[in-house]
Amino acid sequence: MAGRAARLERRGAAWRVLDDAGDELAEAETVVLAAGWGAAALGMAGLQAVRGQAGWADLDAGPAVGAAWGGYAAPTGEGVLFGATHDRDDTDEALRDADDLRNLEALKAVLPDLAVRVASVQVHRHAAIRAATRDRLPVAAGWRRGCSFSAGWAHADSRRRRCWRTMWRA
Ligand SMILES: Cc1cc2nc3c(=O)[nH]c(=O)nc-3n(C[C@H](O)[C@H](O)[C@H](O)COP(=O)(O)OP(=O)(O)OC[C@H]3O[C@@H](n4cnc5c(N)ncnc54)[C@H](O)[C@@H]3O)c2cc1C
């Protein structure tokens, strides 16, 4: 499907996916919403925005293993990926220098030598909005008849084992 979906409309046994101007992007009996946080704007209730910014740097020698402590540092093969911030109900995707500092401070607190090396090279960064569920479990569910939804962010430290559940029934 090319274009940005703005709303879904039922026509007979089918769903129509419409853009902002009301033009049809697609028509199908079954629609799967896999739009992450974008699903909230399409009417999916029960999601909370959690803004996140992460950074990564190319290093001559990155960490051999990953570490997570609330923050994390993960080897990329070419260096390290580290972060990330968690800001609830914040939907701004603009990159923030202050968030780079927060991530670097978190790294420094646990892996100070690595933080010094990261601070001496160019840090690349990415910010996006996580679609969090109330209980922090991933969800895949029938939402309305013929329309399903999937989202996939859960806390890394969740001790609960049940990974898939039905939240809404068609
Ligand atoms: C900084 C940060 C760090 C993270 N770290 C981890 C981690 O360590 N481990 C982990 O498991 N997860 C992590 N996540 C979460 C992970 O990125 C998401 O759970 C995952 O990307 C969700 O995948 P998805 O395919 O459901 O949605 P997304 O990856 O969000 O993809 C949704 C797609 O739908 C498109 N879209 C949205 N709205 C519309 C629309 N109206 N019409 C058409 N297209 C639309 C978007 O452009 C996008 O391409 C992190 C997220 C962030 C921001």
The ligand as an SDF file (V2000), in Angstrom:
LIG
                    3D

 53 58  0  0  0  0  0  0  0  0999 V2000
   14.9960    4.3700   20.9080 C   0  0  0  0  0  0  0  0  0  0  0  0
   14.2690    3.0640   20.8420 C   0  0  0  0  0  0  0  0  0  0  0  0
   14.8790    1.9270   21.3310 C   0  0  0  0  0  0  0  0  0  0  0  0
   14.2330    0.7050   21.2790 C   0  0  0  0  0  0  0  0  0  0  0  0
   14.8670   -0.3920   21.7450 N   0  0  0  0  0  0  0  0  0  0  0  0
   14.2850   -1.6000   21.6750 C   0  0  0  0  0  0  0  0  0  0  0  0
   14.9260   -2.7750   22.1530 C   0  0  0  0  0  0  0  0  0  0  0  0
   16.0480   -2.7230   22.6280 O   0  0  0  0  0  0  0  0  0  0  0  0
   14.2700   -3.9610   22.0520 N   0  0  0  0  0  0  0  0  0  0  0  0
   13.0230   -4.0390   21.4910 C   0  0  0  0  0  0  0  0  0  0  0  0
   12.4690   -5.1400   21.4120 O   0  0  0  0  0  0  0  0  0  0  0  0
   12.3900   -2.9460   21.0380 N   0  0  0  0  0  0  0  0  0  0  0  0
   12.9830   -1.7440   21.1240 C   0  0  0  0  0  0  0  0  0  0  0  0
   12.3180   -0.6400   20.6760 N   0  0  0  0  0  0  0  0  0  0  0  0
   10.9600   -0.7920   20.1890 C   0  0  0  0  0  0  0  0  0  0  0  0
   10.9170   -1.3160   18.7560 C   0  0  0  0  0  0  0  0  0  0  0  0
   11.5840   -0.4050   17.9280 O   0  0  0  0  0  0  0  0  0  0  0  0
    9.4490   -1.4300   18.3570 C   0  0  0  0  0  0  0  0  0  0  0  0
    8.7890   -2.2860   19.2520 O   0  0  0  0  0  0  0  0  0  0  0  0
    9.3020   -2.0180   16.9690 C   0  0  0  0  0  0  0  0  0  0  0  0
    9.9360   -1.1920   16.0410 O   0  0  0  0  0  0  0  0  0  0  0  0
    7.8260   -2.1380   16.6400 C   0  0  0  0  0  0  0  0  0  0  0  0
    7.7470   -2.6600   15.3410 O   0  0  0  0  0  0  0  0  0  0  0  0
    6.4450   -2.4260   14.5050 P   0  0  0  0  0  0  0  0  0  0  0  0
    6.7160   -3.0340   13.1620 O   0  0  0  0  0  0  0  0  0  0  0  0
    5.2420   -2.8910   15.2820 O   0  0  0  0  0  0  0  0  0  0  0  0
    6.2700   -0.8260   14.3770 O   0  0  0  0  0  0  0  0  0  0  0  0
    7.2520    0.2560   13.7510 P   0  0  0  0  0  0  0  0  0  0  0  0
    8.6660   -0.2250   13.6700 O   0  0  0  0  0  0  0  0  0  0  0  0
    6.9610    1.5260   14.5020 O   0  0  0  0  0  0  0  0  0  0  0  0
    6.7400    0.3810   12.2380 O   0  0  0  0  0  0  0  0  0  0  0  0
    5.5090    0.9730   11.9580 C   0  0  0  0  0  0  0  0  0  0  0  0
    5.5220    1.3940   10.4860 C   0  0  0  0  0  0  0  0  0  0  0  0
    4.2110    1.8630   10.1380 O   0  0  0  0  0  0  0  0  0  0  0  0
    4.3280    3.0960    9.4490 C   0  0  0  0  0  0  0  0  0  0  0  0
    3.1100    3.8790    9.7120 N   0  0  0  0  0  0  0  0  0  0  0  0
    2.7200    4.4690   10.8650 C   0  0  0  0  0  0  0  0  0  0  0  0
    1.5440    5.0700   10.7180 N   0  0  0  0  0  0  0  0  0  0  0  0
    1.1580    4.8360    9.4320 C   0  0  0  0  0  0  0  0  0  0  0  0
    0.0130    5.2170    8.6700 C   0  0  0  0  0  0  0  0  0  0  0  0
   -0.9820    5.9440    9.2020 N   0  0  0  0  0  0  0  0  0  0  0  0
   -0.0610    4.8220    7.3610 N   0  0  0  0  0  0  0  0  0  0  0  0
    0.9340    4.0780    6.7970 C   0  0  0  0  0  0  0  0  0  0  0  0
    2.0510    3.6910    7.4850 N   0  0  0  0  0  0  0  0  0  0  0  0
    2.1450    4.0710    8.7760 C   0  0  0  0  0  0  0  0  0  0  0  0
    5.5740    3.7640   10.0440 C   0  0  0  0  0  0  0  0  0  0  0  0
    6.0750    4.7410    9.1450 O   0  0  0  0  0  0  0  0  0  0  0  0
    6.4960    2.5470   10.1810 C   0  0  0  0  0  0  0  0  0  0  0  0
    7.1630    2.2960    8.9690 O   0  0  0  0  0  0  0  0  0  0  0  0
   12.9390    0.6080   20.7130 C   0  0  0  0  0  0  0  0  0  0  0  0
   12.3160    1.7620   20.2120 C   0  0  0  0  0  0  0  0  0  0  0  0
   12.9680    2.9770   20.2790 C   0  0  0  0  0  0  0  0  0  0  0  0
   12.2790    4.2080   19.7290 C   0  0  0  0  0  0  0  0  0  0  0  0
  1  2  1  0
  2  3  1  0
  2 52  2  0
  3  4  2  0
  4  5  1  0
  4 50  1  0
  5  6  2  0
  6  7  1  0
  6 13  1  0
  7  8  2  0
  7  9  1  0
  9 10  1  0
 10 11  2  0
 10 12  1  0
 12 13  2  0
 13 14  1  0
 14 15  1  0
 14 50  1  0
 15 16  1  0
 16 17  1  0
 16 18  1  0
 18 19  1  0
 18 20  1  0
 20 21  1  0
 20 22  1  0
 22 23  1  0
 23 24  1  0
 24 25  2  0
 24 26  1  0
 24 27  1  0
 27 28  1  0
 28 29  2  0
 28 30  1  0
 28 31  1  0
 31 32  1  0
 32 33  1  0
 33 34  1  0
 33 48  1  0
 34 35  1  0
 35 36  1  0
 35 46  1  0
 36 37  1  0
 36 45  1  0
 37 38  2  0
 38 39  1  0
 39 40  1  0
 39 45  2  0
 40 41  1  0
 40 42  2  0
 42 43  1  0
 43 44  2  0
 44 45  1  0
 46 47  1  0
 46 48  1  0
 48 49  1  0
 50 51  2  0
 51 52  1  0
 52 53  1  0
M  END
$$$$
